[in-house]
Amino acid sequence: MTFNCYYQKQKWLGRIIEFKNYGSYFEIRVESLSSITVIFGKTSLGFFACMPDYEAGCHLIEPENEAYNREKLTSVMNPIDGITVARALYVLFKDLDKKIDNEQ
């Protein structure tokens, strides 16, 4: 699954190359200007994302709220990678929602 990312005057391509559903959380592998492993899940406080290779993590709101998640992720990662992760979550869950709607 590929997607475009934008920051200031830069544009780059991101790609979700791996997606694993472990029931209570997801593992997502994203490639763009760098490679990022994202652990994404839900707690009683909302959603979270952890990027172990970056020693970073934060609470998020639902994956469809890309703007809020971008702000939170760029506060714990560099802007390029934070924007990439926020976009990947948005695109992935938008696609999953479509698949669920088509099954019903």
C-alpha positions in Angstrom: 0.0 0.0 0.0 1.6 3.3 -1.1 0.9 6.9 -0.1 2.2 10.4 -0.6 3.6 12.5 2.2 4.2 16.3 2.3 6.1 18.6 4.5 6.8 22.2 3.6 8.1 21.9 0.0 9.1 18.3 0.3 7.1 15.4 -1.1 8.0 11.7 -0.7 6.4 8.3 -1.2 5.7 6.0 1.7 4.8 2.4 1.6 3.3 -0.1 4.1 5.2 -3.3 3.4 4.0 -5.4 6.3 0.9 -5.5 8.5 0.4 -8.0 11.3 -2.7 -8.1 13.5 -1.9 -9.5 16.9 -5.5 -9.0 18.2 -4.8 -6.4 20.9 -2.3 -4.4 18.8 -0.9 -4.1 15.3 2.6 -4.2 13.9 3.2 -2.1 10.8 6.4 -1.8 8.8 6.7 1.4 6.8 9.3 2.3 4.2 9.8 5.9 3.1 12.9 8.0 3.4 13.7 5.6 6.3 12.3 2.3 7.5 10.0 2.4 10.6 8.4 -0.3 12.6 5.2 0.9 14.3 3.4 -0.9 17.2 -0.1 0.6 17.2 -2.9 -0.3 19.7 -5.6 0.9 22.0 -5.7 1.4 25.8 -8.2 2.9 28.2 -6.7 6.3 27.5 -7.1 6.0 23.7 -4.7 4.9 21.0 -0.9 4.7 21.1 2.0 4.3 18.7 5.5 3.1 19.6 8.4 3.1 17.3 11.0 0.9 19.1 13.9 1.7 16.7 13.5 5.4 17.5 12.9 4.8 21.2 9.8 6.9 20.8 6.1 6.5 21.5 3.0 8.6 22.3 -0.7 8.6 22.8 -2.8 9.3 19.7 -6.4 9.8 18.8 -8.3 7.6 16.3 -6.1 6.8 13.2 -8.4 8.8 10.9 -7.4 12.1 12.7 -4.2 12.6 10.7 -3.6 16.2 11.7 -3.7 15.5 15.5 -1.6 12.4 15.2 0.9 14.2 13.0 1.3 16.8 15.7 1.8 14.2 18.4 4.2 12.0 16.4 6.4 14.9 15.2 6.8 15.9 18.9 8.6 12.6 19.6 10.2 11.9 16.2 11.7 14.1 13.4 9.0 15.8 11.2 9.6 13.6 8.2 9.2 10.3 10.0 6.3 11.6 12.3 4.4 12.7 9.2 5.1 9.4 7.5 3.7 7.4 10.4 0.6 9.6 10.8 -0.1 9.2 7.1 0.5 5.5 7.1 -2.0 5.0 10.0 -4.6 7.2 8.2 -4.2 5.4 4.9 -4.2 1.9 6.5 -7.3 2.4 8.6 -9.2 4.2 5.8 -8.5 1.1 3.7 -9.6 -1.3 6.5 -12.8 0.7 7.0 -13.6 0.3 3.3 -13.0 -3.4 3.4 -15.3 -3.8 6.5 -18.0 -1.7 4.8 -17.8 -3.9 1.6 -18.2 -7.0 3.7 -21.4 -5.8 5.4 
